[in-house]
Amino acid sequence: MKRFLALLLTALLLALPGCRQPQPKTDPAELYQGTVQPDKVNLFFLSVGQGDACLMTFPTGERIMIDTGPFESRDKVVDQLHALGVDKLDAVYVTHGHADHTGNLLTLVRRFDVPKVYYGGTEGDYGELLDKVRRRGAAVAPLPEGDAFAYGDAVLTVLSPLSNRTYDDINGSSAVLKLSYGENAALFMADATAQTEEYMLFRYHRAELSADVLKVGHHGSPSSSSLRFLRVVSPALSVISVGRDNEYGHPAPEVLLRLGLTGTRILETDQVSAVQITLDGREARVVE
């Protein structure tokens, strides 16, 4: 019965406009051959297997990472950054303490001269990792609700975790970040859960959560991405950072169906070597 329901959901999804491509476009093992567009904000969602890693570049020349991917993707992440002309990062934001998001943090700090590392959740979630980062010479600071970081005209704001709420697990207390640039917005949900989403729906107005680009929560896990939340965000583009044939079955068919019902275009990092999206302050565009 479960298999039948999964097949039914998948069939319904594929019948919806703008849904995911059924076959990968390229081998994710290949390095992305695109280039940074210097007059725009560039979002590069790297294919790192089952994990998250997003390079963000700004017209000011500053470059940051949100999460770093699992350790197994270390060589690919380094090679990819070099291929995109990155030899220095201005900051790294790690959303929570799980290894598929923090696995290459020390490598990036060491090889890309990172001066600042910001972290979501509590320092205890990271074991000795943040102390090792400090010993490498980087400043380390938490990401409390409401903190904002300006990169020219672009602003990165911490929407969650909320200071007056209690979360069930590390995923729920992930740092949720929103990038605003002119009329554009991108929402990075890390591994946030449905509990996180409910708290955010109660705390924020619809306009504060709406975004052109959504980094889908928890690799497309069914414990995230409620239909109510997705309809409020109403993204034109949704990126799922996920490993091919992963043991968790991500992205879940029901999540793909919910996304499809919103009319968003779904992009997955297991199908391409990187997803590149540009923001010019008015429009979010996928670089094909």
C-alpha positions as CSV (number, residue, x, y, z in Angstrom):
1,M,0.0,0.0,0.0
2,K,2.8,2.5,0.9
3,R,4.5,1.8,-2.4
4,F,1.2,2.3,-4.3
5,L,0.6,5.6,-2.6
6,A,4.2,6.7,-3.4
7,L,3.7,5.8,-7.0
8,L,0.4,7.6,-7.1
9,L,1.9,10.7,-5.5
10,T,4.7,10.7,-8.0
11,A,2.4,10.3,-10.9
12,L,0.3,13.3,-9.7
13,L,3.4,15.3,-9.3
14,L,4.7,14.7,-12.8
15,A,1.3,15.8,-14.1
16,L,1.8,19.2,-12.5
17,P,3.3,22.1,-14.5
18,G,6.8,23.2,-13.5
19,C,7.6,20.0,-11.7
20,R,11.0,18.3,-11.4
21,Q,12.7,16.8,-14.4
22,P,12.5,13.0,-14.4
23,Q,16.0,12.5,-15.5
24,P,19.3,14.2,-14.4
25,K,20.6,16.8,-16.8
26,T,24.3,16.2,-16.1
27,D,26.5,14.0,-13.9
28,P,26.7,15.8,-10.5
29,A,30.3,14.5,-10.2
30,E,31.3,17.0,-12.8
31,L,32.3,20.5,-11.8
32,Y,29.9,23.3,-12.6
33,Q,31.1,25.2,-15.7
34,G,29.2,28.4,-15.1
35,T,30.6,31.8,-14.0
36,V,29.9,34.4,-11.4
37,Q,27.8,37.2,-12.8
38,P,29.5,40.2,-11.0
39,D,26.6,42.7,-11.3
40,K,24.2,40.3,-9.6
41,V,23.8,38.3,-6.4
42,N,24.7,34.7,-7.4
43,L,23.4,31.7,-5.4
44,F,25.3,28.4,-6.2
45,F,23.7,25.4,-4.6
46,L,26.6,22.9,-4.9
47,S,26.0,19.2,-5.5
48,V,27.7,17.7,-2.4
49,G,25.7,14.5,-2.0
50,Q,23.4,14.2,1.0
51,G,24.1,17.6,2.6
52,D,23.9,21.4,2.1
53,A,26.4,23.9,0.7
54,C,25.6,27.2,-0.9
55,L,28.0,29.8,-2.2
56,M,26.7,33.3,-2.3
57,T,28.4,36.1,-4.2
58,F,27.6,39.8,-4.2
59,P,28.1,42.7,-6.5
60,T,30.4,44.2,-3.8
61,G,32.8,41.3,-4.4
62,E,32.1,39.7,-1.1
63,R,31.6,35.9,-1.0
64,I,30.1,33.8,1.8
65,M,29.0,30.2,2.3
66,I,25.8,28.9,4.0
67,D,26.7,25.4,5.2
68,T,29.7,23.4,4.0
69,G,28.5,19.9,2.9
70,P,29.6,16.5,4.4
71,F,33.3,15.8,4.7
72,E,33.2,13.2,1.9
73,S,32.6,16.1,-0.5
74,R,35.7,18.0,0.6
75,D,37.7,17.8,-2.6
76,K,34.7,18.6,-4.7
77,V,33.8,21.7,-2.7
78,V,37.3,23.0,-2.8
79,D,37.7,22.3,-6.5
80,Q,34.3,23.9,-7.2
81,L,35.1,27.1,-5.4
82,H,38.4,27.4,-7.2
83,A,36.7,26.7,-10.5
84,L,34.3,29.6,-9.8
85,G,37.3,31.9,-9.1
86,V,36.9,31.9,-5.3
87,D,40.1,32.1,-3.3
88,K,38.8,33.8,-0.2
89,L,35.5,33.7,1.7
90,D,34.3,36.6,3.8
91,A,32.2,34.5,6.2
92,V,30.8,31.0,6.6
93,Y,27.3,30.5,8.2
94,V,26.6,27.0,9.5
95,T,23.0,26.5,10.3
96,H,23.2,23.7,12.8
97,G,25.6,21.1,14.2
98,H,25.0,18.1,11.9
99,A,28.0,16.8,9.9
100,D,26.3,17.0,6.5
101,H,26.2,20.8,7.0
102,T,29.5,21.3,9.0
103,G,31.7,18.6,7.5
104,N,34.0,21.0,5.5
105,L,34.0,23.9,7.9
106,L,37.6,23.5,9.0
107,T,38.8,23.0,5.5
108,L,37.2,26.2,4.3
109,V,38.5,28.2,7.2
110,R,42.0,26.9,6.5
111,R,42.1,27.1,2.7
112,F,39.9,30.2,2.1
113,D,41.2,32.5,4.8
114,V,37.7,32.8,6.5
115,P,37.8,35.6,9.1
116,K,34.3,34.9,10.6
117,V,32.1,31.9,11.3
118,Y,28.5,32.2,12.5
119,Y,26.6,29.3,13.9
120,G,22.9,28.3,14.5
121,G,21.7,26.4,17.5
122,T,23.9,26.2,20.6
123,E,27.7,25.9,20.7
124,G,27.3,22.5,22.5
125,D,25.7,21.1,19.3
126,Y,29.1,21.3,17.6
127,G,31.3,19.4,20.0
128,E,34.9,20.7,19.7
129,L,34.4,22.0,16.2
130,L,34.0,25.7,17.0
131,D,37.0,25.6,19.3
132,K,39.1,24.2,16.5
133,V,37.8,27.0,14.2
134,R,38.9,29.6,16.8
135,R,42.4,28.0,16.9
136,R,42.5,28.5,13.2
137,G,42.1,32.2,13.8
138,A,38.5,32.8,12.8
139,A,36.1,34.7,15.0
140,V,33.1,32.7,16.0
141,A,29.6,34.1,16.9
142,P,26.0,32.8,17.3
143,L,23.1,33.6,15.1
144,P,20.3,35.0,17.3
145,E,16.9,35.9,16.0
146,G,16.9,39.3,14.3
147,D,20.6,39.6,13.6
148,A,21.2,41.1,10.1
149,F,24.3,41.2,7.9
150,A,24.7,43.7,5.1
151,Y,26.6,42.9,1.9
152,G,26.2,46.1,-0.1
153,D,22.5,46.4,-0.8
154,A,21.8,42.8,0.1
155,V,20.9,41.9,3.7
156,L,21.0,38.4,5.3
157,T,18.6,38.2,8.3
158,V,18.2,35.5,11.0
159,L,14.5,34.5,11.2
160,S,14.8,31.5,13.4
161,P,15.3,30.0,16.0
162,L,13.0,32.2,18.0
163,S,14.3,33.2,21.4
164,N,11.0,32.6,23.2
165,R,10.4,29.1,21.8
166,T,11.6,25.6,22.7
167,Y,12.5,23.2,19.9
168,D,12.3,19.4,19.9
169,D,15.7,18.7,18.3
170,I,18.8,20.2,16.6
171,N,17.1,20.3,13.2
172,G,14.2,22.3,14.6
173,S,16.6,24.9,16.0
174,S,18.5,25.3,12.8
175,A,19.3,28.9,11.8
176,V,16.8,30.0,9.1
177,L,18.2,32.8,7.0
178,K,16.5,35.2,4.6
179,L,18.4,37.1,2.0
180,S,16.7,40.3,0.7
181,Y,18.0,42.2,-2.3
182,G,15.8,44.8,-3.8
183,E,12.5,43.1,-4.7
184,N,14.1,39.7,-4.5
185,A,14.2,37.3,-1.5
186,A,15.7,33.9,-0.8
187,L,14.7,31.8,2.2
188,F,17.2,29.2,3.5
189,M,15.4,26.6,5.7
190,A,18.4,24.5,6.6
191,D,17.0,21.3,8.3
192,A,14.1,23.2,9.9
193,T,11.0,21.0,10.8
194,A,7.3,21.5,10.6
195,Q,7.5,22.7,14.2
196,T,9.9,25.5,13.1
197,E,7.5,26.4,10.3
198,E,4.6,26.7,12.6
199,Y,6.5,28.9,15.0
200,M,7.5,31.1,12.1
201,L,4.0,31.3,10.7
202,F,2.8,32.5,14.1
203,R,5.6,35.0,14.5
204,Y,5.9,36.6,11.0
205,H,3.6,38.3,8.6
206,R,3.1,36.7,5.2
207,A,5.3,39.3,3.4
208,E,8.2,38.6,5.8
209,L,8.2,34.9,4.8
210,S,7.5,35.2,1.0
211,A,10.5,34.5,-1.2
212,D,11.4,34.1,-4.9
213,V,13.8,31.2,-3.9
214,L,13.3,28.6,-1.3
215,K,16.0,26.2,-0.1
216,V,13.7,23.4,0.9
217,G,14.0,22.3,4.5
218,H,15.8,19.1,5.5
219,H,16.6,17.8,2.0
220,G,12.9,17.3,1.2
221,S,12.1,15.2,4.3
222,P,8.4,14.7,5.0
223,S,8.8,16.2,8.5
224,S,9.3,19.6,6.8
225,S,7.6,21.7,4.1
226,S,4.0,21.8,5.2
227,L,1.6,22.9,2.5
228,R,0.5,25.8,4.6
229,F,4.0,27.0,5.0
230,L,4.8,26.6,1.3
231,R,1.7,28.5,0.3
232,V,2.8,31.4,2.4
233,V,6.4,31.4,1.1
234,S,5.0,31.0,-2.5
235,P,8.4,30.5,-4.1
236,A,8.9,30.7,-7.8
237,L,12.0,28.4,-7.5
238,S,12.6,25.7,-4.9
239,V,16.0,24.0,-4.5
240,I,16.4,20.6,-2.8
241,S,19.9,19.8,-1.7
242,V,20.0,16.0,-1.7
243,G,22.2,13.0,-2.5
244,R,21.4,10.7,-5.4
245,D,19.8,7.4,-4.2
246,N,20.2,8.4,-0.6
247,E,19.1,6.0,2.1
248,Y,16.4,8.3,3.5
249,G,14.3,8.4,0.4
250,H,14.7,12.2,0.1
251,P,13.0,14.0,-1.4
252,A,9.8,12.4,-0.2
253,P,7.0,12.0,-2.8
254,E,4.6,13.9,-0.6
255,V,6.9,16.9,-0.3
256,L,7.3,17.0,-4.1
257,L,3.6,16.9,-4.4
258,R,3.1,19.8,-1.9
259,L,5.7,21.8,-3.8
260,G,4.1,21.0,-7.1
261,L,0.7,22.2,-5.8
262,T,2.3,25.7,-5.2
263,G,3.4,25.9,-8.9
264,T,7.0,26.3,-8.0
265,R,9.8,25.0,-10.2
266,I,11.7,22.3,-8.4
267,L,15.5,22.0,-8.8
268,E,17.6,19.2,-7.2
269,T,21.3,19.1,-6.6
270,D,21.4,15.4,-7.3
271,Q,20.5,16.1,-10.9
272,V,23.1,18.8,-11.8
273,S,26.6,19.7,-10.8
274,A,25.3,22.9,-9.2
275,V,22.1,25.0,-9.3
276,Q,22.9,28.6,-10.1
277,I,20.3,31.3,-9.5
278,T,20.9,35.0,-10.0
279,L,19.1,37.9,-8.4
280,D,19.2,41.3,-9.9
281,G,16.9,43.0,-7.4
282,R,13.8,42.4,-9.6
283,E,13.9,38.9,-10.9
284,A,15.3,35.5,-9.8
285,R,16.6,33.5,-12.8
286,V,18.1,30.0,-13.1
287,V,21.3,29.9,-15.1
288,E,20.9,26.9,-17.4
